[in-house]
């Protein structure tokens, strides 16, 4: 069966980065800018830059995808507001994608890590935590549930060769790795979720019609 050419714009502002990517059939263009507390300034010009580079208008897209959280409260509100505004203006469906899943997918795209323990700093001695594994078609799948954890809670990671991803490993590595005697194959605590990774997950969701109306685009706080 011939693959249908899909056009999706995706973005993520859940971390210190502003990341935007455009899927145009087989082609993906992306821009990533480290811009703590400045995502509002950059996100719309970055979206316009990618659309212009591909000679595509907003109304020619099939869907809009965004990193819905959990993550920076301000960041995920920015992404959801932009998704809602653009979706309403163009009459497009919206595909929310977990920012933790996007971070896991980014780790797979960058390093081909397949067994991932995602830990993102949630402040107040807490982390957003999730276990992801890569399936046979190269997409991450959630094992169990995404959680918010404090360090007086007991949790036991799955056995095997696991990789740590997210800034929670940097901020609380002693607690997670030493006190809990958790041995990981490798850790990347500086990686942030990319819009390219969101596109990979969103394209699969689009094929399954797993989208929402623009008015339903909202942040996911996991609290």
Buried (B, 14 or more C-beta within 10 A) or exposed (E): EEEEEBBBBBBBBBBBBBBBBBBBEEEBBBBBBEBEEEBBEBBBEBBEBBBEEBEBEBEEBBBBBBBBBBBBBEBBBBBBBBBBBBBBEBEBBBBBBBBBBBBBBBBBBBBEBBBBBBBBBBEEEBBBBBBBBBEEEEBBEBEEEBBBBEEEEEEEBEEEEBBBBBBBBBBBBEBBBEEBEBEBEEBBBEBBBBBBBBBBBBBBBBEEEBBBEBEEBBBBBBE
